[in-house]
């Protein structure tokens, strides 16, 4: 078993038959919490130059997830990458091509171009 929200839900409800719609509601809530945590971290990265520089130097998505967790913002790598993919669709290729690292590309998605 993994250690995700669904596993936590199943552990707490093992002795109870949970209808699928209850599980679905729980998972949608977890996704919404993860998305709002990512948005809060994006705001932090915009306003805090030290965090922004740490994101810029991040080699992988997991580095950013861990950095966010250290700053009190818990979200999944999948949530971050889905949001980044959505934002990248709206950007001109030239903006993305300017990125010198994965973290830089993420910052461009945050709206940081420096």
Secondary structure as GFF3:
##gff-version 3
##sequence-region A 1 114
A	DSSP	alpha_helix	5	12	.	.	.	ID=ss1
A	DSSP	alpha_helix	20	47	.	.	.	ID=ss2
A	DSSP	alpha_helix	49	56	.	.	.	ID=ss3
A	DSSP	alpha_helix	61	70	.	.	.	ID=ss4
A	DSSP	alpha_helix	77	89	.	.	.	ID=ss5
A	DSSP	alpha_helix	93	97	.	.	.	ID=ss6
A	DSSP	alpha_helix	102	110	.	.	.	ID=ss7
###
